[in-house]
Amino acid sequence: MQSQDTLHIYWHAQIIDFGFIASVMFLGLTLGTLVARLGHDGSWGRRLGYWVTGFAIAGASMDILENLLSFVMLRQPDSIPQMLAVLYSGTAVAKLALLTLAMAALLASLVMGALSRLCG
């Protein structure tokens, strides 16, 4: 990126990513809460809906940490410490795992909530 003078584009992309992160948090909060309300009080569908919110916010938080670590690494892109690269990759994996859990919980909550409305 340095040799082709495109490093500044990556910086801008990382900054724009914070808008995406805010959207993920907002969607997790609103969709999780909405789907949770399909389920009856105390039901698994309702609990899973609330877990959607937690998973989405936790995943977005990992994305924030990932971006912050990338800013640290970009200060000296030719000499990134191995431990920092491992930490950066770990936050990316955690982010993807948590967002996947949020999506799975959203689908499960939606199905359970819809079934409880149809059957109960």
C-alpha positions in Angstrom: 0.0 0.0 0.0 2.8 2.4 0.7 4.7 1.7 -2.5 1.6 2.3 -4.5 0.5 5.3 -2.4 -2.9 3.7 -1.5 -2.4 3.6 2.3 -4.6 6.8 2.7 -7.5 4.9 1.0 -7.3 2.2 3.6 -7.3 4.8 6.4 -10.4 6.3 5.0 -12.1 2.9 4.6 -11.3 2.2 8.3 -12.9 5.5 9.3 -16.0 4.9 7.2 -16.2 1.4 8.8 -17.2 3.1 12.0 -20.5 4.1 10.3 -21.0 0.5 9.4 -20.3 -0.6 13.0 -22.9 1.9 14.3 -25.4 0.5 11.8 -24.7 -3.1 13.0 -25.3 -2.0 16.6 -28.5 -0.2 15.7 -29.8 -3.1 13.6 -28.9 -5.6 16.3 -30.7 -3.5 18.9 -33.8 -2.9 16.9 -34.2 -6.2 15.1 -33.3 -8.2 18.2 -35.9 -6.3 20.3 -38.5 -6.5 17.5 -38.1 -10.2 17.1 -38.0 -10.8 20.8 -41.4 -9.3 21.1 -42.9 -12.0 18.9 -42.2 -14.5 21.7 -44.3 -14.6 24.8 -42.9 -13.5 28.2 -40.2 -15.9 29.4 -40.1 -17.9 26.1 -37.0 -19.1 24.4 -38.0 -17.0 21.4 -38.0 -13.8 23.5 -34.7 -14.7 25.2 -33.0 -15.4 21.9 -34.2 -12.1 20.5 -32.6 -10.3 23.4 -29.4 -12.3 22.9 -29.4 -11.0 19.3 -28.8 -7.6 20.7 -26.0 -8.7 22.9 -24.2 -10.7 20.2 -24.6 -7.8 17.7 -23.2 -5.2 20.1 -20.4 -7.5 21.2 -19.5 -8.3 17.5 -19.6 -4.6 16.6 -17.4 -3.9 19.7 -14.8 -6.4 18.4 -15.0 -4.6 15.0 -14.1 -1.3 16.8 -11.2 -3.0 18.5 -10.1 -4.5 15.2 -10.2 -1.0 13.6 -8.2 0.6 16.5 -5.6 -2.1 16.2 -5.3 -1.5 12.5 -4.6 2.2 13.1 -1.8 1.1 15.5 -0.4 -1.3 12.9 -0.7 1.3 10.1 1.6 3.7 12.0 4.5 1.4 11.1 3.2 -0.9 8.4 6.7 -2.3 7.5 7.3 -3.6 11.0 4.1 -4.9 12.6 4.9 -7.0 15.7 3.7 -10.6 15.4 1.7 -10.4 18.6 -0.2 -7.4 17.4 -1.0 -9.1 14.1 -2.3 -12.2 16.0 -4.4 -9.9 18.3 -5.8 -8.1 15.2 -6.7 -11.5 13.6 -8.2 -12.7 16.8 -10.5 -9.7 17.0 -11.6 -10.3 13.4 -12.4 -13.9 14.2 -14.3 -13.0 17.4 -16.2 -10.3 15.4 -17.3 -12.8 12.8 -18.2 -15.4 15.3 -20.4 -13.0 17.4 -22.1 -11.6 14.3 -22.8 -15.1 13.1 -24.3 -16.0 16.5 -26.4 -12.8 16.3 -27.8 -13.9 12.9 -28.4 -17.4 14.0 -30.2 -16.3 17.1 -32.2 -13.8 15.1 -33.5 -16.6 12.8 -34.2 -19.0 15.7 -36.0 -16.3 17.6 -38.0 -15.3 14.6 -39.1 -19.0 14.0 -39.8 -19.6 17.6 -41.8 -16.4 18.0 -43.8 -17.0 14.8 -44.6 -20.5 15.9 -45.7 -19.4 19.3 -48.0 -16.8 17.7 -49.5 -19.3 15.3 -49.9 -22.1 17.9 -50.7 -20.2 21.0 
